Amino acid sequence: MIDQEQFVATPWGQSSRICECCGNTTKTIWGDLSMNSRMKAAYYVQWTDKSPDHYPNVDFVVGQWGDGVCSDLRKLVALRYRPDSDGGQFMVIDAAGRPADDRSICGRALTRDEVIGTPLAEEIFSMIDAVWLGDPRIEEVMALCE
């Protein structure tokens, strides 16, 4: 069961680039999620404007953070967002190969099977709620449902 406290999303940065396959703008936003004033995860949300065939992705780097904390103590979890007229849905996907799958950031990327049906899954879905409700930049992703 998740702690009674809620995750709080704090936006950090953003970037954009031109998608090589479609020529539209791909955007990435990132920030951190904390609980009880303690960082629990970093998040990255990536989507491509005007490209419904490019589903948005959400990556969470979950684990211990702070000075002197080794990246081996963090794991990468990835989700894909499928927008639709009912608001859309999230699906846990294999995290290997995602941009945050970098050993300087996390110890390893988790597979879908390592997340689904575990206590981590409940935590991840609480995190996505915090990002969806707490980062105003996400409005562009929500607009994909319209």
C-alpha positions in Angstrom: 0.0 0.0 0.0 1.2 3.5 -0.8 2.0 6.0 1.9 -0.9 8.3 2.8 1.2 11.2 1.5 0.9 12.1 -2.1 3.6 12.5 -4.7 4.4 16.1 -5.7 5.6 16.8 -9.2 8.2 19.6 -9.6 8.9 20.6 -13.3 12.6 21.1 -14.2 13.3 21.4 -17.9 12.2 20.9 -21.4 13.6 20.4 -24.9 12.5 19.9 -28.4 13.9 18.5 -31.7 12.6 17.6 -35.1 11.5 13.9 -35.5 13.6 12.2 -38.1 10.7 10.0 -39.4 7.9 12.5 -39.7 9.4 16.0 -39.5 7.2 17.2 -36.6 8.4 18.5 -33.4 9.2 16.0 -30.6 9.1 17.5 -27.1 10.4 16.2 -23.8 9.7 17.6 -20.4 11.2 16.4 -17.1 11.1 17.0 -13.4 11.1 15.2 -10.1 8.6 13.5 -7.9 8.9 13.8 -4.2 7.0 12.6 -1.2 7.4 14.0 2.3 10.0 16.5 0.8 12.2 13.6 -0.3 12.9 12.9 -4.0 11.6 9.5 -5.1 11.9 9.6 -8.9 12.7 11.7 -11.9 10.3 11.7 -14.8 10.5 12.3 -18.5 7.5 12.8 -20.8 8.1 12.7 -24.6 5.6 13.2 -27.4 5.5 14.4 -31.0 3.2 17.1 -32.1 0.6 16.3 -34.8 1.7 12.7 -35.0 -1.0 10.4 -33.6 1.0 7.3 -34.6 3.8 8.4 -32.2 2.4 7.5 -28.8 3.7 9.6 -25.9 6.1 7.9 -23.5 6.6 8.5 -19.8 9.8 7.3 -18.1 10.3 7.1 -14.4 13.8 6.7 -12.8 12.8 5.4 -9.4 14.9 4.8 -6.3 17.3 6.7 -4.0 18.5 10.1 -4.9 21.0 12.6 -3.3 24.6 13.3 -3.0 26.8 10.2 -3.1 23.9 7.9 -4.1 25.0 5.5 -6.8 22.8 5.1 -9.9 22.7 1.4 -9.3 20.1 2.1 -6.7 17.7 3.3 -9.3 15.5 1.5 -11.9 13.9 2.8 -15.0 10.2 2.1 -15.6 8.5 3.1 -18.9 4.9 3.7 -19.9 3.2 4.4 -23.2 0.2 6.7 -23.3 -2.6 5.9 -25.8 -4.7 9.0 -26.1 -8.4 8.6 -27.1 -11.7 10.5 -26.8 -12.2 9.0 -23.3 -9.0 10.5 -22.0 -6.6 7.8 -22.9 -4.8 5.0 -21.0 -1.3 4.1 -19.9 0.5 0.8 -20.5 3.7 -0.3 -18.9 6.3 -1.2 -21.5 9.8 -2.6 -21.5 12.1 0.2 -20.5 15.2 -1.0 -22.3 16.3 1.4 -25.1 14.4 4.4 -23.8 16.5 7.6 -23.6 16.8 7.4 -19.8 18.2 3.8 -20.1 21.6 5.2 -19.2 23.8 3.6 -16.5 24.8 7.1 -15.2 21.1 7.6 -14.4 19.8 4.2 -13.4 21.2 0.7 -12.6 18.9 -1.0 -15.0 15.8 -0.8 -17.1 12.9 -3.0 -16.0 10.7 -5.1 -18.3 6.9 -4.9 -18.2 6.7 -8.3 -16.4 9.0 -7.0 -13.6 6.5 -4.2 -12.9 3.0 -5.4 -13.6 1.4 -7.1 -10.5 4.0 -5.8 -8.1 3.8 -3.1 -5.4 6.0 -1.0 -7.8 3.1 -0.9 -10.3 0.8 0.8 -7.8 3.5 3.3 -7.0 4.1 4.0 -10.7 0.5 4.7 -11.3 0.4 7.1 -8.3 3.4 8.8 -9.8 1.7 9.2 -13.2 -1.3 10.8 -11.5 1.0 13.3 -9.8 2.7 14.2 -13.1 -0.7 14.4 -14.9 -2.2 16.7 -12.3 0.9 18.5 -11.1 2.9 19.5 -14.2 1.0 22.1 -16.3 3.2 21.4 -19.3 1.3 18.1 -19.7 -1.7 20.0 -21.1 -0.2 19.5 -24.6 -0.2 15.8 -24.2 -3.8 15.9 -22.8 -4.8 17.8 -25.9 -3.9 14.8 -28.0 -7.2 13.3 -26.8 -9.3 16.0 -28.4 
